[in-house]
Amino acid sequence: MEDSTKQLTVDEAIRLLRSRWLNSYAQDLEGIIQFEFPSQTHIGFHIVTRQGASEIRPGQHEQASLRLSLEPADYLEVLAGQVTQLYASGRIKIEGDLGLGLSLARMLSTQAMADWSPDRDLLEEVSARGAPLERIERRDMPAQAVFMKEYAQASRPVILVDVVKTWDVHALSPRRLRAEFGSVRVVPRVGDYVAAAFTPHHTYAQMSLAEYLDMLDAAPEQGILPPYLGNNAVPEGLLAYIQYPPFFVPRTCGRPNMWLGPAGTITPLHRDLVDNALAQVFGRKRLMLFPPGQSKFLYTWSNSKLVDGARVDPDHPDLEQFPLFARARGIPCTLEPGEMLFIPAGWFHKVCSLTPSLSISFFKLYEPPAAMTLPAAT
C-alpha cells in the first residue's frame, strides 16, 4: 500500500494517478479535470481527456470543466474511487461538472479492483444450466453452503425475507435520517437520468440530505422524473446501522451505496457483472429481471468493465426498433420492506420505486462472481 503520510509532490501525485489510469476505461470522459490541494498549492495538476485520449499535466488550467479541491492525505482515497464518500464527509470540494467527477470516480474504482475480469459468456452459460426460472423464490437465509451451491454458484436470484430484519431499521427512517445525518452532502440525479444512464452525461445537484428529504413527499411534476439519490455512498455514521449480507465477506465488497427517493424513480434495464444484493429498508420496489442468456434479445451495450446497459425498455418496448425483444422472458418481483434480493452477476434488472423508498446495495467487487468459480460443464 502507498504511504499517504509522506509529503506529496506533484511528480508523485501524477505518478500515482498514471498507475491507475487506463485510456480504455476513460474513453467516454470528456473534459478538463483540475486537482487542487489548498495546503500545498505547488502540487496542482490537471487531466485533459477527449476522444478516448488523456494527458496528465502539472499546473493550473483556467478552463477546467471540473475542480476537485482536497488535502493530500485524502488523495489515495480519490484514486480508489471514493469521491462521493469524501464529498459526503466534507473532505473534498467539487466545482463544475458533477457528472464528469462521478464518472471519474467510477473509472478509478474499477481500476482499484483485484486482477480479474468478468466472463460474460461463462456467466450466460452457467445461468442456462438449470431449469428456466418462472418466479423469484422467497425464503429465509439458508445455511451458507446451501446458499452458495443452490443460488450463488448456480446463478439463481433469490429474495431473503429475514436478513434485513436484523437491522435497526428504525434508525433509518426519514425522521431519524434527517435528525442524525441531515447535514451530510449528497448528489442526487436530476433531469432525464434514465436516458443518461450508464454514461458520463448525468446531471446532478448538490444539497444536504435534509434538503433532499424535504422532496420525498412532494407531489411529482407530470411527465418529469423525480430527483433520485441513487448510488450515493452510505455516510460513515450510517454504516453502524446496516450489516453486510451474510453471503459476502465485507473485504470483498466496495462501500455500500444507498438509493433514496420518492415514488416514481427508475433505474433502467442493465446488468452488473459482479454479484450484488439489494436490501429494502423502507418502501416498496418493483423489479423486472432477465437471465444473462437473454442478452441477445435486450440489445446490450457497454462502456464499462462492470456494467452493461440495455437499449430496450421492458415496460414500453419498441418492437419495430427492437424486434428480438419479443423473444425475451422477464421475471417480475416486488421487494418489500425488510427483504433482500440477491442478484447474481450478469442478471439484467430494471428497478422502479412504487412508494418513497430507501434501499442499500452491496457489490462484491474484489472477487470474481461465484458462478465463475464453477468448473466448466462436461
N, C-alpha and C positions, 0 to 999 in steps of 0.2 A: 504493500500500500504506500502511496506517496505521502511524504511528511508535510502536513498542512501548516505546521508551526514555523517552518523556516521562512526567512524573508523572501517574498516573491519578487522576481524580476520580470521585466517584460519578455525577455527571451524564454524564461522558464514557463510563463503563462501561455505563450504561444506554442511552445513545445508540447505542453500537456494537452492543449486543445487539438493540435495536429495529430497526436497519438490516438485520439478518439474520433477523428473526423474522416468520414468516407464520402466522397462526392456522390457515390451511387445512392446513398440514403438522403443526400441533400438536394437531389435533382429537382424537387418541387419548391425549394426555398428560393425566394426572390427578394433581394433587398440588401441593406447595409446594416449590420448589427454592431453597435458600439458597446464595448465593455469599459466601464469606468470604476475606479477604486478611489473613493474620496480621501481615504487616509494615506494613499500612496499614488498621487496623481501622475507620477512618472511612468506607471506601468499600463496606461491605457492602450488599447488596441482595437481594431475593428475587423469584421469579416465582410467581404464583398462577395455575394453569391448570386449568380444569374445563369440561367440556361444550363443548369447542371454542373457548372464550374465555379470554384470558390478560391478566393485568396484571403490569407490572414496577414494583416499588415499592422505594424506598430503605429501609435499616434491616434489623433482625433480625426473624425470625419464629420464635417459640418452638416452634411445632408443625410445623416443616419436615419433609417426607417424605424429603428428600434434602439433604445438606450437601456442598458442594464447597469445599474449602479449598486455595488456591493462591496463588502470588505474582503480582503484577500483570504481570510480564514474560511470564507464560505465558498470560495471558488471551486474547490473539488466537488462540492455538492451540486453546483451547477453542471459540472462535467458529467455527473451521474444522472442528470436529467431532473434534479429536484427543484426546478424553478417554482412550481406552484407551492411547494412546501415552504420555501424561503419567503415567497410573497405573503403567504398566509400568516407567517410569524413576524412580518415586517422587516426581514433581514435583506430584502432586495427591493429596489425601486425600479419600476418598469414605466418607461415613457415611449409612446409611439404605437407601433403595430403589434397589438397583443397576440393576434393570430400567428404572426411570424415568431414571436417569442415562445408560444406554446408548441408550435411545430418544431422549433429548435430543441425544446425540452424532450419531446417525444423521440427525436432522432438520437439525441445523446443518451437517453435511457435505453434505447435499443442497442446502441454500441456498448453499453455497460453490461449487457447480458453475458452469461458464460458462453463458451465457444461451442455453440450448437445452432443448427438451423432447422426450421420446420420442414418436414417432408410431406407436402400436400398429397402426393399420390399414395403414400403409406397410410395417412390418416383416412383417406377415402376408402382404401381397400379394407382397413380394419373395421370401419363402421359398417361395411357391407357384408361382413361375415355372418352376423346374426340375422334372425328374422326381422323384417321391417317393423318399426315401431308404429303403433296406431295412436298411442297416447303416452303422456309422460307420467310415469309411476310416482305416487306419493307414498312415503313411508318414513318411519323413524330411521335415524342413522344406524346402519348395521355395524357389525364388527369390522375393523379396519381391513382385514384380509378379504372379507366378503365384498366390501366396497371396491377395493382395488380390482378384484377379479371380475365382478359382475357389472361394474359401472365404469370405472376409470380406464382400465386396460381394454375393456370391450367397447369403448367409445359410446356409452349409453347415458343420456341425461337422466337425472332423477331429481325430484323435489323432496327435500328432507324437512319434515314438519316439526322436528323437535330441537334443532340446533340453535336457532336464534332465540328460542325461548329461555335459554340460559343467560342471555344478555340482560343488562339493566336498561331495558328499552324505555323506561320512564325518564331516564336521564337524557334520552334522545328525542323527546317530544319537542315540538316547535317552541313551546314556552321555555323549557329548560335550555334549549339551544340558544335562544335569544338572551337569556339571563347569564349564561356562563361563557358563551362564545360569540356574542353579538358583535364584538369589535374585530373579529377575525376578518381579514381581507379576502374576498373571493372574486372569481372572474366568470360570471355566467355568460352562456352563449345567448346572443340576441340576433334578430333578423332571421333570414331563411337558413337556419343551421342544418336543416335536413338536406337541402341542395348542396351545401358546402361540406357535408360530412366526409371525413377521412381525407381532407385536403388542407392546405395551409390557408384557405381563404375564409375561415370562420371570422365572424365579427363578435367581439367580446366587449363587455362593460366591466368597469371596476367599481366595487362598492363593498360595504361591510356586510357581514352575514345578517345583521339585524335589518338592514335596508332591504336585503333580498327577501327575508321572511315576511316583510310587510306586503310583498307582492303575491304571496302564496294564495291568499283567499280573494284576491282581486278578480273581478269578472274578466275573462279573456275577451280581447277585441275580435270581432268577427273576421275570420279569414287570416288572422295573424297568429303565428306560433308564439306561445308564451315564453319569456326568457327561461333558460334552463341552466341550473347549476350542475352541469354534467361533467363527470370525470375530473372533479377537483380533488386534490389530495385531502384526506381526512386530517383535520387540525391535530396538532400534537396532543393537546389535552383531551381530545375526544377518543384517542386510542385506548384509554383506560376503560372505556365502556363497551368495547367490542372485543370479539375473540376471533382469531383466525379459524377457518374451517378445520375440523379435526382430521381431515384427509390431506391437508397441506402442512408441510414443515415451514414455519414462518420465514426462515432464512432463504427459502427458495422463492419467496414472493416479493414483489415490489410493494411499495407503500399502498395500503388500501385507499380506494377512491370512493367519494360519495356522489350520489345522484339525487339531487333535491329539486323538487319543482311542483308546480300546480298540475291539476288535471290537464291533459292535452299535450304534454311534452312527448317527443318522439325521438327514438334513436333508430335510424333506418336500417334496413337489412344489411348485415355484414357478418363476417366470421373472424374471430380471434384465433390465431394459430398457436395459442397456449391454453392449457387447462385453466378454467376460471369458474368462479362461483359468485352468484348474486344473492345477497341477503336482503330480505324485505323487512324494514324496521317498522314503518307505518305506511298506510295507504295500500293500494292495490295496483298491480301492473298486468297488462295482457301481453303475452309474447307469442310469436309465431316462429317455430323452429323448423329447419330443414337439415337433413343429414348431409355430411360432407360430399357424398357421392352425387348429389344433385347440383353440383356447381355448374355443370354444363347447361342446366336449364335456367340458371339465375343470372347469367351474363355478368360474371365477376370481373373485377379489375383490381389492380393493386399498385401502390407506390411505396409499399412498406414491407419490411421483413415479417411483421407480426399480424397484419390486418389485411383482409380482402374485403372490398366493398361489392355490392350487387347493384346493377343498374335498374332492376325491376322492383316495383313496389308491390308486395304480395297482396295488399289490401285494395289496390287500384291498378291492376296490371294492364298494360297496353299490349294486347296480344298481336296487334299488327306490327308493332316495333319489336316485340319480344315473343315470337310465336312458340318457342320451345318451353316457355313457362307453363303452357297448358299441360305439360307432362310432369310438372313438379307436384310434390305432395307434401304440404306443410302439416305440422303438428301444433295445434294451438294449446295454450295453457294459461291459467291466471295464477299469479303469485300473490298469496295472501300475507297479511302481517304475521311475522314470526316464522316465515318459511324461507328456505334457502334452495336455490336451483343450482345444481352442478351442471355446467355446460362444458362438455369435452372439447378439446381443441378441434377446430375445423367445422363445428356445427354453426350454421347460419342462424341468426336470430334478429328479429325486429321487436322493439320494446315500446309500448305505449302506456302512459300513466292514465289510469282510469279515475283517480282521485289525487288530491295532494299527497305527495309520496316522498319517502326517503329510503333509498337503497344504498348498500355498501357492497362494492365489488372487490374481489381478490383475484389477482393474476399470478400464476406460477411462472415467473419469467426466467428463473435461473436454473431450471432443469427441463429436459425435454418432456413433452406430454406423455402421460402413462401409456397411451396407445402406441407410441413409437418405441416402447421398451419391449414389446412382444416379439417373439421370433416370427419370421415370415411363415405364412401358411404353406403347407405342403400338400 
